[in-house]
Amino acid sequence: MNLKDLDRKYVWHPYTQMKDWRNFDVRVIEKAKGSWLIDSEGKKFLDGVASMWCNTWGHTRKEIVNVMIEQVKKLQHSTLFGLANEPSILLAQMLVREARGMSKVFYSDNGSTAVEVALKIAMQYWRNVGKSHKTKFVALENGYHGDTIGAMSVGYIPNFFANYKKMLFAVERAPSPYLYRRPKSMSKDDFVSHCIDSMEKLLKNHDDIAAVVMESGAQLAGGAIIYPDGYQKEIKKLCERYDTLFILDEVATGFGRLGSMIEYIEQRSTPDIVAFGKMLTGGYLPLAATLASEEIYNAFLGEFGDYKHLFHGHTFAGNPIACATAIANLQLYRKERLVESIGKKSRVIEKRLREIERMEIVGDVRHKGMLVGIELVSDKRSKKPCKVKNEKINYLIMKESLKRGVFLRPLGHIMLLIPPLAISNKELDLLLDVAAEIIKHIQKKV
Ligand SMILES: *Cc1c(COP(=O)(O)O)cnc(C)c1O
């Protein structure tokens, strides 16, 4: 049996209707270089979603791979339960230097768990300081924080999580600043005020809120919804005013996606706890980190018998290979002035998006840094999500992109362009060409 058939026989893919997968022309990726994935038949595909939003440099970047190899030879894994290791120590120091206002680093191995840890820290913080009635969380509509139970609970993508509702804990919801889908009667400014006022009302009327949890800078899985200027800072101020912790999820936006190294610094909204993942290792290995401020951390100090310490830990926490990879990755950010280079690329994207914006089925184009969301609609006035007869639009986009030598994975009718941050201008042009071609192709079918 060839690999494609073996895949269909044995592998259960994430977020995939496996019935459709049987008929899908599966691509088996064998190796990759730069922005290009290369499959078992030698075909090349531009990695248009940065291997699920985590790739920084493109693939097989020498400086990082060499560090990985050296670390593999020296120490593959040793536990943080009772022991320490050099890469995890040095990485923590680097992270605390970057993430202003944070002073301690708690390691895990994926974004969902980094969020779980943030929730548990917030919950226990209030118990430890004698306010154990503060146990509820407020989160945003359209937020996404991962797929474990706590992360799903604070997340809000009804189609994703409806099946699991009974196992999730209750969360207070504030509206998402999704300007494109605001009520017709409201101006943009009115709507942003409405979102902030709704949050204030929630916090004012509940004295049992442990924390407000939201993505930093933009909601990605919710549809590439970019926050309006000043919004995040206002939410942070409300958390201070109403004695609530502020948890930011920078799993997708940390380390450059929106053109900033740390997005909360850009947004002038320092959280109490922040979660990082995805691009922390440049997308080469699973690693995540939850950072907390000194004040939060100090509340966990006490006598052993008081049980004030954090009851959480993962087998592979602080894995030396992953941490060494992250160090090499972050050093390269500095050496190559990567974040500065995004400004220029972002302007290239902006120019190209103006053509796309005018196309018939394009309802809204959202762009910041190296994040692009193109919302396809059946017509611009009704804003009804675009549908194609007898075909699922996300499969259609995937299929059409692969045909053109690009890999795209949209969110339903929202096309996402989330390339590796170090993608070349030429490759960016190709990505936008293909996006435009696919939209034209769909336009003919609508
Ligand atoms: C991807 C993502 C997560 C979950 O990270 P995993 O590594 O997939 O568990 C959490 N929050 C945000 C904002 C994400 O984009």
PDBQT file of the ligand as one rigid body, heavy atoms in Angstrom, charges set to zero:
ROOT
HETATM    1  C1  LIG A 501      -3.566  27.763  18.089  1.00  0.00    +0.000 C 
HETATM    2  C2  LIG A 501      -4.094  28.527  19.237  1.00  0.00    +0.000 A 
HETATM    3  C3  LIG A 501      -4.236  27.970  20.518  1.00  0.00    +0.000 A 
HETATM    4  C4  LIG A 501      -4.010  26.505  20.774  1.00  0.00    +0.000 C 
HETATM    5  O1  LIG A 501      -2.709  26.104  20.580  1.00  0.00    +0.000 OA
HETATM    6  P1  LIG A 501      -2.392  24.556  20.294  1.00  0.00    +0.000 P 
HETATM    7  O2  LIG A 501      -0.900  24.507  20.255  1.00  0.00    +0.000 OA
HETATM    8  O3  LIG A 501      -3.029  24.221  18.986  1.00  0.00    +0.000 OA
HETATM    9  O4  LIG A 501      -2.965  23.782  21.413  1.00  0.00    +0.000 OA
HETATM   10  C5  LIG A 501      -4.620  28.776  21.560  1.00  0.00    +0.000 A 
HETATM   11  N1  LIG A 501      -4.895  30.064  21.365  1.00  0.00    +0.000 NA
HETATM   12  C6  LIG A 501      -4.776  30.645  20.163  1.00  0.00    +0.000 A 
HETATM   13  C7  LIG A 501      -5.065  32.092  20.021  1.00  0.00    +0.000 C 
HETATM   14  C8  LIG A 501      -4.402  29.894  19.049  1.00  0.00    +0.000 A 
HETATM   15  O5  LIG A 501      -4.354  30.454  17.840  1.00  0.00    +0.000 OA
ENDROOT
TORSDOF 0
